[in-house]
């Protein structure tokens, strides 16, 4: 009897999955053709500053995922972008209607949305950029008219990036990169470089950045002024940074492991409760296995030698006074 009951449950569950699969397949076929029709109409009515082509489009009703195959975007100036596959997972209720898109006055809400791109190639007159895989997880809203990309959660994961300039300036290579922003407040990613000026106004904030196996060419190290200390090309295994802010407290953890600079570890705790412009700082810095030329430079500072080609710094005090403890 138990055997019969168990088999009956299996038959019922199997039947449900078969019905779901068939329903999903039928609905997907219908919806995919409708999506393709709407996209085609939209592209015909849009400005001809660029042309978009793709080989195939499919839609999964069960997980609200749209998949584009073999995308190519050609711009009037000769630039183009190729993407082997693009997957967009988004809540259907978050998307604007085609009427709103054509009128150009709309906001796009993104609730736990994901964008996955495979084999991206971007070509212009100056550089060739290639990415093996790119994954985005988003929570926020987009206002195209105001050039605003506002998120309280933004996570990007990138695998194998190569940027090759047409001129002989060396190639930028990144193995794996991850950037995560998590905040109670909406933050405009377009103006992210201005965040430091508004960080006091944010309540809870977490920023994580991880990078491994990278090569920075001379053109980039020059922009970072690293060539002033003899670094033409920078090759490294690890670069990670984590910033967390909770009310008046801000913590920073920083790690860097490169062939030339050696191993750098930094831990900082800042308290803004008494002075927003000059917070109290608790800082620990460790530098190990440095290049001899870099060691000679640091010997001129007040950093404490901590073994061969190694230094450390411990500091407690206001941030505006830290320079006195170094030079």
C-alpha positions as CSV (number, residue, x, y, z in Angstrom):
1,X,0.0,0.0,0.0
2,X,2.8,2.5,0.9
3,X,4.5,1.5,-2.3
4,X,1.4,2.3,-4.3
5,X,0.9,5.7,-2.5
6,X,4.6,6.6,-3.2
7,X,4.3,5.7,-6.8
8,X,1.1,7.7,-7.1
9,X,2.9,10.8,-5.7
10,X,5.7,10.2,-8.2
11,X,3.2,10.0,-11.1
12,X,1.5,13.2,-9.9
13,X,4.7,15.2,-9.5
14,X,6.1,13.9,-12.8
15,X,2.8,14.9,-14.6
16,X,3.0,18.4,-13.1
17,X,6.5,18.9,-14.4
18,X,5.5,17.6,-17.8
19,X,2.6,20.0,-18.0
20,X,4.8,22.8,-16.8
21,X,7.4,22.0,-19.4
22,X,4.9,21.8,-22.2
23,X,3.1,25.0,-21.1
24,X,6.5,26.8,-20.8
25,X,7.6,25.7,-24.2
26,X,4.3,26.8,-25.9
27,X,4.2,30.1,-24.0
28,X,7.9,30.7,-24.7
29,X,7.4,30.3,-28.4
30,X,4.5,32.7,-28.5
31,X,6.1,35.3,-26.2
32,X,9.4,35.1,-28.0
33,X,7.8,35.9,-31.3
34,X,5.9,38.8,-29.7
35,X,9.1,40.2,-28.1
36,X,11.0,39.9,-31.4
37,X,8.1,41.7,-33.2
38,X,8.1,44.6,-30.6
39,X,11.9,44.9,-30.6
40,X,11.9,45.0,-34.4
41,X,9.2,47.7,-34.5
42,X,11.1,49.7,-31.8
43,X,14.4,49.5,-33.7
44,X,12.7,50.7,-37.0
45,X,11.3,53.8,-35.2
46,X,14.6,54.6,-33.3
47,X,17.3,56.9,-34.5
48,X,19.8,55.4,-37.0
49,X,22.9,56.3,-34.9
50,X,23.5,52.5,-34.6
51,X,22.2,49.3,-36.0
52,X,21.4,46.2,-33.9
53,X,21.4,42.6,-35.3
54,X,20.9,39.3,-33.6
55,X,20.5,35.7,-34.8
56,X,17.9,34.4,-32.3
57,X,15.8,35.4,-29.3
58,X,14.1,33.2,-26.8
59,X,12.1,33.7,-23.7
60,X,11.6,31.5,-20.6
61,X,8.2,32.1,-18.9
62,X,9.2,30.2,-15.7
63,X,12.2,32.4,-14.8
64,X,11.4,35.5,-16.8
65,X,14.6,35.2,-18.8
66,X,15.2,36.7,-22.3
67,X,18.1,35.3,-24.2
68,X,19.7,36.9,-27.3
69,X,22.1,35.0,-29.5
70,X,24.9,36.5,-31.6
71,X,24.3,40.2,-31.1
72,X,26.1,42.8,-33.2
73,X,25.8,46.6,-32.7
74,X,27.3,48.8,-35.4
75,X,27.7,52.5,-34.9
76,X,28.1,55.2,-37.5
77,X,31.7,56.0,-36.6
78,X,32.8,52.5,-37.4
79,X,32.8,51.2,-33.8
80,X,31.0,47.9,-33.2
81,X,30.2,45.5,-30.3
82,X,29.7,41.8,-30.7
83,X,28.2,39.6,-28.0
84,X,27.8,35.8,-28.3
85,X,25.0,35.5,-25.8
86,X,23.1,37.9,-23.6
87,X,20.7,36.7,-20.9
88,X,18.4,39.1,-19.1
89,X,16.4,38.0,-16.1
90,X,14.0,40.6,-14.9
91,X,10.6,40.8,-13.2
92,X,8.0,41.5,-16.0
93,X,6.2,43.9,-13.7
94,X,9.3,46.1,-13.5
95,X,9.5,46.7,-17.3
96,X,7.9,49.8,-19.0
97,X,5.4,49.3,-21.8
98,X,6.4,49.8,-25.4
99,X,4.2,53.0,-25.4
100,X,6.2,54.4,-22.5
101,X,9.5,53.5,-24.2
102,X,8.5,55.2,-27.5
103,X,7.3,58.3,-25.6
104,X,10.7,58.4,-23.9
105,X,9.4,59.2,-20.4
106,X,9.8,56.2,-18.1
107,X,11.7,54.6,-15.2
108,X,12.9,51.0,-15.3
109,X,12.6,49.3,-11.9
110,X,15.1,46.4,-11.3
111,X,14.2,44.0,-8.5
112,X,16.9,41.3,-8.2
113,X,17.6,41.4,-11.9
114,X,20.5,39.7,-13.6
115,X,22.4,40.2,-16.9
116,X,24.8,37.7,-18.2
117,X,27.0,38.3,-21.3
118,X,29.3,35.7,-22.9
119,X,32.2,36.5,-25.2
120,X,32.0,40.3,-25.6
121,X,34.1,42.1,-28.2
122,X,34.3,46.0,-28.5
123,X,36.2,47.5,-31.4
124,X,36.9,51.2,-32.1
125,X,39.7,53.1,-33.8
126,X,41.9,53.1,-30.7
127,X,41.4,49.7,-28.9
128,X,40.2,46.2,-29.1
129,X,38.5,45.1,-25.9
130,X,37.5,41.4,-25.2
131,X,35.7,39.9,-22.2
132,X,35.1,36.1,-21.8
133,X,32.2,36.5,-19.4
134,X,30.4,39.3,-17.6
135,X,27.7,38.9,-14.9
136,X,25.6,41.7,-13.4
137,X,23.2,41.5,-10.4
138,X,21.1,44.6,-9.9
139,X,18.5,46.1,-7.6
140,X,17.5,49.7,-8.1
141,X,16.0,51.9,-10.9
142,X,17.1,53.5,-14.2
143,X,16.0,56.9,-15.5
144,X,17.3,57.2,-19.1
145,X,16.2,60.8,-19.5
146,X,18.2,62.0,-16.5
147,X,21.2,59.7,-17.2
148,X,20.7,58.1,-13.8
149,X,21.5,54.5,-12.8
150,X,20.4,54.4,-9.2
151,X,21.1,51.2,-7.3
152,X,21.2,50.1,-3.7
153,X,22.7,46.7,-4.8
154,X,25.1,46.4,-7.7
155,X,27.3,43.4,-8.3
156,X,29.5,42.9,-11.3
157,X,31.7,39.8,-12.0
158,X,34.1,39.8,-14.9
159,X,36.3,37.0,-16.3
160,X,39.3,37.4,-18.6
161,X,39.4,41.0,-19.9
162,X,42.0,42.1,-22.5
163,X,42.3,45.6,-23.8
164,X,44.7,45.9,-26.7
165,X,45.5,49.5,-28.0
166,X,46.1,49.9,-31.7
167,X,49.2,51.9,-30.8
168,X,52.2,50.2,-29.2
169,X,51.2,51.0,-25.6
170,X,51.0,47.5,-24.2
171,X,48.0,45.4,-23.3
172,X,45.8,45.5,-20.2
173,X,44.9,42.1,-18.8
174,X,42.6,41.1,-16.0
175,X,42.0,37.6,-14.8
176,X,38.9,37.9,-12.5
177,X,37.3,41.1,-11.3
178,X,34.4,41.5,-8.8
179,X,32.8,44.8,-7.6
180,X,29.9,44.8,-5.2
181,X,28.0,47.7,-3.8
182,X,25.4,47.2,-1.1
183,X,23.7,50.2,0.5
184,X,20.5,51.2,2.3
185,X,20.4,54.3,0.0
186,X,20.1,54.6,-3.8
187,X,23.4,55.5,-5.4
188,X,23.9,56.9,-8.9
189,X,26.5,54.6,-10.5
190,X,27.1,57.2,-13.2
191,X,28.4,59.6,-10.6
192,X,30.1,57.0,-8.5
193,X,33.4,58.9,-8.6
194,X,31.7,61.7,-6.6
195,X,30.6,59.3,-3.9
196,X,33.4,60.3,-1.6
197,X,31.9,63.8,-1.3
198,X,28.6,62.4,-0.2
199,X,29.7,59.4,1.9
200,X,28.9,61.2,5.2
201,X,25.2,61.4,4.2
202,X,25.0,57.6,3.7
203,X,23.9,55.4,6.6
204,X,24.9,51.8,5.9
205,X,27.2,51.1,3.0
206,X,29.4,48.2,1.8
207,X,31.8,48.2,-1.1
208,X,33.9,45.3,-2.1
209,X,36.5,45.1,-4.9
210,X,38.5,42.0,-5.8
211,X,41.0,41.6,-8.7
212,X,43.4,38.8,-9.4
213,X,46.1,38.1,-12.1
214,X,46.4,41.5,-13.7
215,X,48.9,43.3,-15.9
216,X,48.8,47.2,-16.1
217,X,50.6,48.6,-19.2
218,X,52.9,51.6,-19.1
219,X,50.2,53.9,-20.5
220,X,48.1,53.2,-17.4
221,X,50.9,53.3,-14.8
222,X,51.9,56.6,-16.2
223,X,48.4,58.0,-15.6
224,X,48.6,56.7,-12.0
225,X,52.0,58.4,-11.6
226,X,53.7,55.0,-10.9
227,X,56.4,55.7,-13.5
228,X,57.6,58.4,-11.1
229,X,59.0,55.6,-8.9
230,X,60.2,53.5,-11.8
231,X,57.2,51.3,-12.5
232,X,56.6,51.0,-16.2
233,X,54.4,47.9,-16.1
234,X,52.7,46.5,-13.1
235,X,52.0,42.8,-12.8
236,X,50.1,41.4,-9.8
237,X,48.3,38.5,-8.3
238,X,45.9,40.2,-6.0
239,X,44.2,43.6,-5.4
240,X,41.3,43.7,-3.0
241,X,39.6,46.4,-1.1
242,X,36.6,46.5,1.2
243,X,34.9,49.6,2.6
244,X,32.1,49.3,5.2
245,X,30.2,52.3,6.7
246,X,27.8,52.2,9.6
247,X,26.5,55.6,10.8
248,X,29.7,57.5,11.9
249,X,32.1,54.5,11.6
250,X,34.0,53.7,8.4
251,X,36.3,50.7,8.0
252,X,38.8,50.1,5.2
253,X,40.7,46.8,4.4
254,X,43.2,46.9,1.5
255,X,45.5,44.1,0.2
256,X,47.8,44.3,-2.8
257,X,50.3,41.6,-4.0
258,X,52.4,42.6,-7.0
259,X,55.8,41.6,-8.5
260,X,57.3,45.1,-7.9
261,X,55.5,46.6,-4.9
262,X,55.5,43.4,-3.0
263,X,52.8,42.6,-0.4
264,X,50.8,45.6,1.0
265,X,48.2,45.1,3.7
266,X,46.2,48.0,5.2
267,X,43.5,48.1,7.9
268,X,41.9,51.4,8.8
269,X,39.1,52.4,11.2
270,X,37.7,55.9,11.1
271,X,35.3,57.6,13.5
272,X,33.5,60.6,12.2
273,X,31.3,61.2,15.3
274,X,33.3,64.1,16.6
275,X,34.6,65.7,13.4
276,X,33.3,65.0,10.0
277,X,36.2,66.7,8.2
278,X,39.0,65.3,10.5
279,X,37.9,61.9,11.7
280,X,39.9,59.9,14.3
281,X,41.9,57.2,12.6
282,X,43.3,53.8,13.8
283,X,45.6,52.6,11.1
284,X,47.8,49.5,10.6
285,X,50.0,49.1,7.5
286,X,52.3,46.2,6.5
287,X,54.7,46.2,3.5
288,X,56.6,43.0,2.8
289,X,59.0,41.6,0.1
290,X,59.5,44.9,-1.6
291,X,61.7,45.7,-4.5
292,X,65.1,47.1,-3.4
293,X,64.5,50.3,-5.3
294,X,61.2,50.8,-3.5
295,X,62.8,49.9,-0.2
296,X,65.3,52.7,-0.7
297,X,62.5,55.2,-1.0
298,X,60.7,54.0,2.1
299,X,63.9,54.2,4.2
300,X,63.6,58.0,3.8
301,X,60.3,57.9,5.7
302,X,59.4,57.3,9.3
303,X,58.0,53.8,8.6
304,X,59.5,51.2,10.9
305,X,61.6,48.5,9.2
306,X,60.2,45.1,9.9
307,X,62.7,42.7,8.4
308,X,64.5,42.6,5.0
309,X,62.7,44.8,2.5
310,X,59.7,45.1,4.8
311,X,58.1,48.0,6.8
312,X,55.1,48.6,9.1
313,X,53.2,51.6,10.4
314,X,50.8,51.8,13.3
315,X,49.0,55.1,13.8
316,X,46.2,56.4,16.1
317,X,45.1,60.0,15.8
318,X,43.3,62.5,13.6
319,X,43.6,61.8,9.9
320,X,44.9,65.3,9.1
321,X,48.0,64.6,11.3
322,X,49.0,61.3,9.7
323,X,51.5,62.9,7.3
324,X,53.7,63.9,10.3
325,X,54.0,60.2,11.2
326,X,55.2,59.2,7.7
327,X,57.5,62.0,6.6
